[in-house]
C-alpha cells in the first residue's frame, strides 16, 4: 500500500533518514571517547595502585628502620615542646614506655640542659640539620646519660617538626676520659724519661719533643719544634727518612744508630727506636733516642782491652832474639846498672846499638822492671811500615779517613795508654810524623787520622836505632828537637865483638834453649868450635850467634854441639878478619849468606833469616856496602 492509499509516513529500512544517520555517528564517536576515557582511567588506577604499593613499602621500610634503629629516635614539635613519636630504642634508652614518653614534654628529657638544647634546636630549624655531643639525657630513674644528637628539620602535614636521633655515648665518653688520663700519664712518663722523644712529620719536620730531647741537644723545645730532623741527626736525610718509613711499614719498628749534634757543635752517639704514630688520621714517626755514649766508651775500652790481649798473646808466642840478657862482662854489668836506674822513672829512653845487639830486649827489661810492668808494652817497627800506614798504625784513624778505612782503628799509642811503647828503627820515621811524635812526647796528646778530637794518653816512650841520629840531625834528615826529646836517657848496647868474654855463656845458654825445644841434649862444645865462635867478628851480633847455635843444634846428632859448614867457612875468615875493616868483614859474610841461600834475601830460607836480620835492614846494608848479584867481589 502506498502512502497515498493509507495516509501514513513510512520509512524504508534501506533508505535511512537524515536524523537517524547523525545519531549513529554520534553514538560511535561517544563510544570511542568512552573507551579512551576508560583505558586512561584503568591506567591511572594501575599507576595509583603502584604508587600506593610503593608508598606502603616505603612506609614499611621506614617503620622497620624506625622500629629497629640502634639509635633512639624522637619526633617532636619544637614550638609546642611535645614529643609526637618515639621508637622502641628510645623507650629502652630512657626507661619509659611509649605512652609515658608521648606524655612528656621534650624539656623533661633534658633538665639542666634546656638552654643548650633549645639553642641546638634553633640552629637545626635555621640550617635544616645539626649535630651535637654536648648534651645529657635524664632517664626515668634519674640517671644522666651522655648523649650525641643528630637532628633534621622536616615538614609533616604542613607543620615543621624535628626528627632527632639520640645515641648513648656514655661508654665512649668514659673511654675518652680514660684515654685522656692515659695520655696525660704517658706524657708525664715521657717528660720524666731518660730518653729523648721526638714526634716527626713524614716530611722530616719535628713537631713535638720531651724535655730530655731539649736537655740533651741544648736547644729549647720551641726551637726543636721548628727544626728538621736532619739538622740534629747527623747523617740523616729525606731519602733516609723515606727508606725508614718503608721499612717500618714493611717490618714494624726499627732501630738505628748514629750521632746527634748539640747546639754547641759537639756530637754524641745515639740509638734510635722508630715506629709509626697515628693521631687523628695523621701518620707520623715516633722516635725514641737514647744516648749511648757510655756504652760506646765501654765497648771502645773493651775492644781496646781485647786488642791488648791479642797483642800480648802475639808477643808471648813470637820468638824473641833471646830469652834474657846473658853475660857477665863489664859492658853488660854497666848495661844492667843503666836499666835499673832508668826503669824506676818514666823518662824517655833512646837505645842505640848495632843490629842484633838486643835493643828490644833492653826495652823489655826496662818495662819489666818499671811500675808499668802490669800494663802492656807495645812494639812498633818504624822501618817495616810504609809512610802511608805508619801514621794510622801509631795514632789510629777514623772511619772514612781514607780509602779502605771502613771502620775506626785504635792506634798503638792509644793501646799503650798506661803502659809503654817501643819505637824500633826510629831513625826511619818519616819527617811529617816526627812533628806529631814530638807533640805526643811534649803534651801527651794526638788526633786520629781524619779526626778532630784530641786524645790524651799516659805512655812511657822508648825508642831504638842503629843509625847515627846526630849525623842525621846535621844532615837535616831528623828533627833536632825530637832527637833531644828522645835522648833524655841514652843507653848504648855494646856489640858482641866488644864483649867476647860473654860468648861462652851465650853459647851454652842458647844451646840449652834450642836443645830443649827440639828434644835434644847438648852437654859439650868442642874447644875448636868455641875458639871459632870467639874469634869471629859477628857483624850480626847476638842475633847472628843465635842463628848459628840453632843451626848447630839441628845438625848435632849427639850430645856434642857441632857447627857443621859454618865452622869450616868461618875458621880462616876469623883469622883474616883481624886485618880487615868492619865493613869488609860484613860484606864478605853477607855475600856468603846470600850465596848459601841462592841470593834469596827474604822468606823462611832467605839470607835475612840466616843472618838474623830484617829483610829491610839487610837490603839497606847491601846497598850501603855495594853488594849485588853481579858484583860479588
C-alpha positions in Angstrom: 0.0 0.0 0.0 1.3 3.4 -1.0 1.3 6.5 1.0 -1.5 7.8 -0.9 -3.6 4.9 0.0 -3.1 4.9 3.8 -2.1 8.4 4.6 0.9 7.2 6.8 4.7 8.2 6.6 6.6 5.0 6.0 10.4 5.0 6.4 12.2 2.2 4.5 14.9 0.4 6.1 17.3 0.7 3.2 16.7 4.4 3.0 17.5 5.9 6.4 16.5 9.3 7.2 19.0 12.2 7.8 18.2 12.3 11.5 18.9 8.5 12.1 22.2 8.7 10.3 23.5 11.5 12.6 22.5 9.7 15.8 24.5 6.6 14.9 27.7 8.6 14.2 27.3 10.5 17.4 26.9 7.2 19.3 30.0 5.8 17.7 32.0 8.9 18.5 30.8 8.9 22.0 31.6 5.2 22.3 35.2 5.9 21.2 35.5 8.7 23.7 34.2 6.4 26.4 36.7 3.7 25.5 39.6 6.1 25.6 38.4 7.5 28.9 38.0 4.0 30.3 41.5 3.0 29.2 43.0 6.1 30.7 41.1 5.6 33.9 42.3 2.0 34.1 46.0 3.0 33.6 45.5 5.8 36.2 44.2 3.2 38.6 47.2 1.0 37.9 49.6 3.9 38.4 47.8 4.8 41.6 47.9 1.3 42.8 51.7 1.1 42.1 52.2 4.4 43.9 50.2 3.2 46.8 52.2 0.0 46.9 55.5 1.8 46.7 54.3 4.2 49.4 53.2 1.3 51.6 56.6 -0.5 51.1 58.4 2.7 51.8 56.4 3.2 54.9 57.1 -0.3 56.0 60.8 0.1 55.4 60.7 3.4 57.3 58.8 1.8 60.1 61.2 -1.1 60.2 64.1 1.3 60.3 62.3 3.4 62.9 61.5 0.3 65.0 64.8 -1.4 64.7 67.3 1.5 64.7 70.2 1.2 67.2 69.7 4.9 68.0 66.8 6.4 69.9 64.5 8.3 67.6 62.3 11.2 68.6 59.8 13.2 66.5 58.8 16.4 68.4 57.1 19.7 67.9 59.7 22.4 68.6 57.0 25.0 69.2 54.7 23.1 71.5 57.5 21.2 73.2 55.6 17.9 72.6 57.0 14.5 71.8 55.0 13.2 68.8 56.6 9.8 68.2 59.4 7.6 69.5 60.9 4.2 68.6 61.5 1.2 70.9 65.1 2.1 71.3 64.1 5.5 72.8 61.9 3.7 75.4 64.8 1.3 76.2 67.3 4.1 76.5 65.3 6.3 78.9 63.4 3.5 80.7 59.9 4.8 79.8 57.0 3.2 78.0 56.0 4.7 74.7 52.8 6.2 76.2 54.9 7.7 79.1 57.3 9.3 76.6 54.5 10.7 74.4 53.0 12.3 77.5 56.3 14.1 78.4 57.5 17.4 77.1 60.9 17.4 75.4 62.3 19.6 78.2 61.6 16.8 80.6 64.3 14.7 78.9 66.9 17.4 79.1 66.6 19.1 82.5 69.5 21.4 83.3 70.5 21.2 79.6 67.4 23.1 78.4 69.1 26.4 77.3 71.8 24.5 75.4 69.2 22.1 73.9 67.0 25.0 72.8 69.9 26.7 71.1 70.7 23.5 69.3 67.0 23.2 68.1 67.0 26.8 66.8 70.2 26.0 64.8 68.6 22.9 63.3 65.4 24.9 62.3 67.7 27.6 60.8 70.2 25.3 59.0 67.9 22.3 58.2 70.1 19.9 60.3 72.7 19.8 63.1 74.8 17.7 65.4 76.0 17.9 68.9 77.7 15.7 71.5 77.5 18.1 74.4 74.1 17.3 75.9 72.8 14.8 78.5 69.5 12.9 78.8 67.7 12.1 82.0 66.3 8.6 82.4 63.2 7.6 84.3 65.4 6.5 87.3 67.2 9.9 87.1 70.4 8.6 85.6 72.2 11.1 83.4 73.4 9.8 80.1 76.0 11.5 77.9 74.3 11.8 74.5 75.1 12.5 70.9 72.2 14.0 68.9 71.8 14.3 65.1 68.7 16.2 64.1 66.9 17.3 60.9 64.0 19.8 60.4 61.1 18.3 58.3 57.5 19.3 57.4 54.8 16.8 58.3 51.2 17.6 57.4 52.1 21.2 56.8 53.8 21.7 60.1 57.5 21.9 61.0 58.8 19.1 63.1 62.2 17.9 64.3 63.4 14.3 63.9 66.2 13.6 66.4 68.5 10.5 66.5 69.9 10.2 70.0 72.9 7.9 70.7 74.2 7.0 74.2 77.9 7.9 74.2 78.5 7.3 78.0 80.9 4.5 77.4 82.7 6.4 74.7 83.0 9.4 77.0 84.3 7.2 79.7 86.8 5.6 77.3 87.8 9.1 76.1 88.3 10.2 79.7 90.4 7.1 80.4 92.4 7.6 77.2 93.0 11.3 78.1 94.1 10.2 81.6 96.3 7.6 80.0 97.7 10.1 77.6 98.4 12.5 80.5 100.1 9.7 82.4 102.1 8.8 79.3 103.0 12.4 78.8 104.2 12.6 82.4 106.3 9.4 81.9 107.6 10.8 78.6 108.6 14.0 80.3 110.4 12.2 83.1 112.1 9.7 80.8 115.8 9.5 80.5 115.5 9.1 76.7 114.7 11.8 74.2 111.3 11.6 72.4 110.6 13.1 69.0 107.4 13.2 67.0 108.3 13.7 63.4 106.2 14.5 60.3 106.7 12.3 57.3 108.5 15.3 55.6 111.0 15.4 58.4 109.7 18.3 60.5 109.9 17.8 64.3 106.5 18.7 65.8 106.9 17.6 69.4 109.7 16.7 71.8 110.1 16.0 75.5 112.3 17.9 77.9 115.1 15.3 77.7 115.4 16.0 73.9 115.9 19.7 74.7 118.4 19.0 77.6 120.5 16.5 75.5 120.8 18.8 72.5 121.0 22.1 74.2 118.1 23.6 72.2 114.8 24.8 73.8 111.6 22.9 73.0 110.3 25.7 70.8 113.4 25.8 68.7 113.4 22.0 68.3 109.7 22.2 67.2 110.8 24.4 64.2 113.7 22.2 63.1 114.1 19.3 60.6 115.2 16.0 62.0 118.4 16.0 59.9 119.5 19.3 61.5 120.2 17.4 64.7 120.6 13.8 63.4 124.0 13.5 61.7 123.9 11.5 58.5 120.1 11.6 58.2 118.4 12.9 55.1 115.0 13.0 53.4 115.9 9.9 51.4 117.0 8.1 54.6 113.7 9.0 56.3 111.7 7.7 53.3 113.5 4.4 53.4 113.0 4.2 57.1 109.2 4.7 56.7 109.1 2.0 54.1 111.0 -0.4 56.4 108.6 0.4 59.4 105.6 -0.3 57.2 107.1 -3.5 55.9 108.7 -4.9 59.1 107.5 -2.8 62.0 109.6 -0.7 64.5 113.2 -0.3 63.6 116.4 0.5 65.5 119.0 2.9 64.0 122.4 4.1 65.3 124.0 7.4 64.6 125.2 10.7 66.1 123.2 13.7 67.3 124.6 17.2 67.1 124.3 19.5 70.1 123.7 23.2 69.7 127.4 23.9 70.6 128.5 21.7 67.7 129.6 18.7 69.7 128.2 15.3 68.9 127.2 12.2 70.8 126.2 8.7 69.8 122.6 7.6 70.0 120.5 4.5 69.4 117.1 5.5 67.9 114.0 3.3 68.0 111.3 4.4 65.5 107.7 3.4 64.9 104.6 4.9 63.2 102.2 7.0 65.3 98.7 7.6 64.0 96.9 10.5 65.6 93.5 11.8 64.3 94.1 10.3 60.9 97.6 11.7 60.6 100.6 9.4 60.4 103.8 10.5 62.0 107.1 8.9 63.1 107.7 8.5 66.8 111.5 8.3 67.6 113.0 7.4 70.9 116.6 8.4 71.0 118.9 7.0 73.7 122.3 8.5 74.5 124.8 5.6 74.3 128.0 7.5 74.9 128.8 5.4 78.0 128.1 2.2 76.1 130.2 3.2 73.2 133.0 4.2 75.5 132.7 0.9 77.3 132.8 -1.0 74.0 135.8 1.0 72.9 137.5 0.2 76.1 136.6 -3.5 75.8 137.8 -3.5 72.2 141.0 -1.8 73.3 141.5 -4.4 76.1 140.8 -7.2 73.5 143.4 -5.7 71.2 145.9 -5.5 74.1 145.1 -9.2 75.0 145.6 -10.2 71.3 148.8 -8.2 71.1 150.1 -9.6 74.4 149.3 -13.1 73.1 151.2 -12.4 69.9 154.1 -11.1 71.9 154.1 -14.2 74.1 154.0 -16.5 71.2 156.6 -14.7 69.0 160.2 -15.7 69.2 162.5 -13.0 70.7 166.1 -12.6 69.9 166.9 -14.4 73.1 165.1 -15.1 76.3 167.0 -12.7 78.6 170.2 -10.6 78.7 173.0 -13.0 79.3 176.6 -12.1 80.2 179.0 -11.1 82.9 181.3 -8.7 81.1 182.0 -5.2 82.3 180.0 -3.8 79.4 176.9 -6.0 80.3 177.2 -5.1 84.0 177.2 -1.4 83.1 174.1 -2.0 80.9 172.3 -3.7 83.8 173.0 -0.7 86.0 171.6 1.7 83.4 168.5 -0.4 83.0 167.9 -0.5 86.8 168.3 3.3 87.1 166.0 4.4 84.3 163.3 1.7 85.0 162.3 3.4 88.2 161.4 6.6 86.2 159.0 7.4 83.4 161.7 9.1 81.4 162.1 8.7 77.6 164.9 6.3 76.7 166.9 6.2 73.5 168.6 2.8 72.9 171.3 2.7 70.4 173.4 -0.1 69.1 174.1 -2.3 66.0 171.6 -4.6 64.5 171.2 -7.8 66.6 172.7 -6.5 69.8 169.4 -6.8 71.7 167.9 -3.3 71.8 164.4 -4.6 72.0 165.4 -6.9 74.9 166.7 -3.9 76.8 163.4 -2.1 76.3 161.5 -5.2 77.6 163.8 -5.3 80.6 163.2 -1.6 81.4 159.4 -2.1 81.1 159.5 -5.3 83.2 161.4 -3.5 86.0 159.2 -0.4 85.9 155.9 0.5 87.7 154.1 -0.1 84.4 155.1 -3.8 84.2 151.4 -4.9 84.7 150.3 -2.9 81.6 151.1 -3.6 78.0 154.3 -3.0 76.2 153.6 -2.1 72.6 156.2 -2.5 69.9 156.3 -0.7 66.5 158.9 -1.1 63.9 159.1 2.2 62.1 161.1 0.7 59.2 158.7 -2.1 58.5 155.7 0.1 57.6 155.2 2.4 54.6 154.9 6.1 55.3 151.3 5.9 54.4 150.5 3.3 57.0 152.7 4.2 59.9 150.6 7.3 61.0 147.5 5.1 61.1 149.5 2.4 62.9 150.8 4.8 65.6 147.8 7.1 66.1 144.8 5.2 64.6 142.2 6.6 62.2 138.5 7.4 62.0 136.1 5.6 59.7 136.2 7.1 56.2 139.5 8.9 56.9 140.9 7.4 53.6 140.2 4.8 51.1 139.8 1.5 52.8 139.1 2.9 56.2 135.8 1.1 56.7 135.9 1.4 60.5 137.6 3.2 63.3 141.0 1.9 64.2 142.7 2.4 67.6 146.4 3.3 67.2 149.3 1.8 69.1 149.7 4.9 71.3 146.1 4.5 72.4 146.6 0.8 73.1 149.7 1.7 75.2 147.9 4.1 77.4 149.1 3.5 81.0 151.9 1.3 79.7 155.0 1.6 77.4 155.6 1.8 73.7 158.8 0.8 72.0 159.6 2.5 68.7 162.2 0.4 66.9 164.2 1.9 64.0 163.1 5.4 65.0 165.6 6.8 62.5 163.4 5.7 59.7 160.4 7.7 60.9 159.1 10.0 58.1 159.7 13.7 58.6 155.9 14.5 58.7 155.4 12.1 61.6 158.3 13.4 63.6 156.3 16.6 64.4 153.3 14.5 65.6 155.5 12.3 67.7 157.1 15.4 69.2 153.7 16.6 70.3 153.0 13.3 72.0 156.3 13.5 73.9 155.7 17.1 74.9 151.9 17.2 75.6 150.8 13.6 75.7 148.1 14.4 73.0 147.4 13.5 69.4 144.5 13.1 66.9 143.5 10.1 64.9 143.9 10.3 61.2 140.8 12.0 59.9 139.7 13.0 63.4 139.5 16.4 65.1 139.2 15.3 68.8 142.4 15.4 70.8 143.2 12.1 72.6 145.3 12.3 75.8 147.4 9.3 76.8 149.9 8.4 79.5 152.6 6.4 77.7 156.3 5.8 78.5 158.2 6.0 75.2 161.4 4.0 74.4 163.0 4.3 71.0 165.8 2.4 69.4 168.0 2.9 66.3 171.2 1.5 64.7 171.7 4.8 62.9 173.8 7.8 63.8 171.0 10.2 64.7 173.4 13.1 65.4 174.6 12.9 61.9 171.0 12.6 60.6 170.3 15.8 62.5 173.3 17.6 61.0 172.0 16.5 57.5 168.5 17.7 58.4 167.1 14.3 58.0 165.9 14.1 61.6 164.5 16.9 63.7 166.8 18.2 66.3 164.0 19.0 68.8 162.7 15.4 68.5 166.2 14.0 68.9 166.8 15.8 72.2 163.3 14.8 73.4 164.1 11.2 72.8 167.6 11.4 74.2 166.5 12.1 77.8 168.3 8.9 78.9 170.5 7.3 76.2 171.6 3.7 76.6 174.1 2.1 74.2 174.0 -1.7 73.8 177.5 -3.0 73.1 178.3 -5.1 70.1 179.1 -8.7 70.6 182.7 -8.2 69.4 183.2 -5.8 72.3 182.2 -8.4 74.9 183.7 -11.6 73.5 184.1 -12.8 77.1 180.3 -13.3 77.2 180.3 -15.6 74.1 180.9 -18.9 76.0 178.0 -18.1 78.4 175.7 -17.1 75.5 176.6 -20.3 73.5 175.8 -22.5 76.5 172.5 -20.6 77.2 171.4 -20.7 73.5 172.4 -24.4 73.0 170.3 -25.4 76.1 167.4 -23.3 74.9 167.2 -24.9 71.4 168.1 -28.4 72.6 165.1 -28.3 75.0 162.9 -27.0 72.2 164.0 -29.8 69.9 164.0 -32.6 72.4 167.8 -33.0 72.3 170.6 -32.9 74.9 173.7 -30.8 74.4 176.4 -31.3 77.0 179.6 -30.1 75.5 181.0 -27.6 73.0 184.3 -28.6 71.3 187.2 -26.2 72.0 187.8 -25.7 68.3 184.2 -24.6 67.8 184.3 -22.3 70.8 187.6 -20.7 69.6 186.0 -20.1 66.2 182.9 -18.6 67.8 185.1 -16.3 70.0 187.3 -15.3 67.1 184.5 -14.4 64.7 183.7 -10.7 64.4 179.8 -11.2 64.5 178.6 -8.4 62.3 175.0 -9.6 63.1 175.8 -9.6 66.8 173.8 -11.8 69.2 171.0 -12.5 66.7 173.5 -14.0 64.3 175.1 -16.0 67.0 171.7 -17.3 68.0 171.0 -18.4 64.4 174.4 -20.2 64.2 173.7 -22.1 67.5 170.2 -23.0 66.5 171.5 -24.4 63.2 174.3 -26.2 65.1 171.7 -27.9 67.4 169.8 -29.0 64.4 172.8 -30.8 62.8 174.2 -32.2 66.0 173.4 -35.9 66.2 174.8 -36.5 69.7 175.3 -34.5 72.9 178.3 -32.5 71.4 177.4 -29.3 69.6 178.6 -29.4 66.0 178.7 -26.3 63.9 179.0 -28.1 60.6 179.7 -26.0 57.5 179.7 -22.7 59.4 182.9 -23.8 61.3 184.8 -24.6 58.1 183.6 -21.4 56.5 184.3 -19.1 59.4 187.6 -20.6 60.6 190.1 -18.9 58.2 187.8 -15.9 57.8 188.0 -15.2 61.5 191.9 -15.0 61.3 191.7 -12.7 58.2 189.1 -10.5 59.8 191.7 -9.1 62.2 193.3 -7.4 59.2 190.1 -6.3 57.5 187.8 -3.4 58.1 184.5 -4.0 59.7 182.6 -3.1 56.5 184.7 -5.6 54.6 184.0 -8.3 57.2 180.3 -7.6 57.0 180.4 -7.5 53.2 182.1 -11.0 53.0 179.7 -12.5 55.5 176.6 -11.2 53.8 177.8 -12.4 50.4 178.5 -15.8 51.9 175.0 -16.0 53.3 173.4 -14.8 50.0 175.4 -17.4 48.1 174.3 -20.1 50.6 170.6 -19.1 50.0 170.8 -18.7 46.3 170.7 -14.9 46.7 167.3 -15.0 48.2 167.0 -12.1 50.7 163.7 -12.6 52.5 161.5 -15.6 53.3 162.0 -18.6 55.6 165.0 -19.7 53.6 166.4 -16.2 52.9 169.7 -14.7 53.9 168.0 -12.3 56.2 166.8 -15.2 58.4 170.2 -16.9 58.3 171.9 -13.6 59.4 169.2 -12.8 62.0 168.3 -9.5 60.3 165.1 -8.0 59.0 164.9 -8.1 55.2 164.7 -4.3 55.0 167.7 -4.0 57.2 169.7 -6.4 55.1 168.7 -4.7 51.9 169.8 -1.4 53.3 173.1 -2.9 54.4 173.6 -4.4 50.9 173.0 -1.1 49.3 175.5 0.6 51.7 178.2 -2.0 51.1 177.6 -2.1 47.3 176.5 -5.8 47.3 174.7 -7.1 44.3 174.5 -10.4 42.5 176.5 -9.1 39.6 179.1 -7.5 41.9 180.3 -10.2 44.3 184.0 -9.3 44.5 
